[in-house]
């Protein structure tokens, strides 16, 4: 039988071995945890590029108040506070459908409508300076602008009914011009509203143009005006820059980030803000901080902006061909577009972000909307030219190409005689 001293002596090697095993195990765990923590927090390989344009120069539109269309739109809204509650139809198949109560509203607010009309004669516009925009910015005057345009279409229709086709065109032209003011130097929501205003006005212009009582000279003037209106459309570069400020300003404001997270969980639970939704938002924000948010999202967004700007000067149809969905992220695939980072690599970084994934999913929808707008504008130009051709030659053109030369220098960008549906953005090849 072993003594107590012998038992103690026999266990010393075992104790030493166990101690070494524990130390080695702890070291392995520490290394694995360190590697995990490094991968979780590291931004290595995600370049911190400079803004892909000059924010100081491009963040402010240099325009005098008297030259800004929105100066007048704001005044018109102040003069007619009820404009936002109006539900004036935009198109009618015949005069009997018109509700006379809308004319009473229009006649009671002639002064406000006159101020709005004065704004439509301006060439330039900015709702708010691009560098002040963020995702919480409210734009109430856009609803007023839309409803003033509805009213203008109805005024135009009244002049048509009375046989004053020159005055009718004046009001349709005003609505088309206002559509280009919305989003000329603004963010996506402004562009959507402008596109919608143009689209609802076009059927009235087509009905007016097809009326045989409208003189050929009036049609020629309308075609000239529509070309000038087309030139008022804000560039895609302006739009991307406005969206850049929208997201960067939101990322750099902790209150906006917190509110965005709160709204995310409120929408997910289909409820109002509760202790539970706020707690979830705070836990996600803490995890984001560990992952070095918002710095991670900001770097990704700057790279995404560089990718989008690389295709900004192409026609809408060509941009849409290059645009591919990289999981949730729409990016342009071309050598020029990959200068800052390859799209598939950028998409991988995007998947690791918190705020970028909340903000950057809908560019593909906006691209399709811009192509639809370009096609709508092109179709109106061709239709007016066809009406002039038919009046002067006594027959319809055999093909749209017959219009090139005497009526059009070329068929406008975006014109599609097939009427094919706008394609969905395809997933990127893997």
Secondary structure, 3 states (H helix, E strand, C coil): CCCHHHHHHHHHHHHHHHHHHHHHHHHHHHHHHHHHHHHHHCCCCCCCCCCCCCHHHHCCCCCCHHHEHHHHHHHHHHHCHHHHHCCCCCCCCCHHHCCHHHHHHHHHCHHHHHHHHHHHCCCECCCCCHHHCCCCCCCHHHHHHHHHHHHHHHHHHHHHHHCCHHHHHHHHHHHHHHHHHCCCCCCHHHHHHHHHHHHHHHHHHHHHHHCCCCCHHHHHHHHHHHHHHHCCCCCHHHHHHHHHHHHHHHHCCHHHHHHHHHHHHHHHHCCCCCHHHHHHHHHHHHHHHHCCCCHHHHHHHHHHHHHHHCCCCCCHHHHHHHEEEECCEEEECCCHHHCCCCHHHHHHHHCCCCHHHHHCCCHHHHHHHHHHHHHHHHHHHHHHHHHHHHHHHCCCCCCHHHHECCCECCCCCCCCCCCCCCCCCCECCC
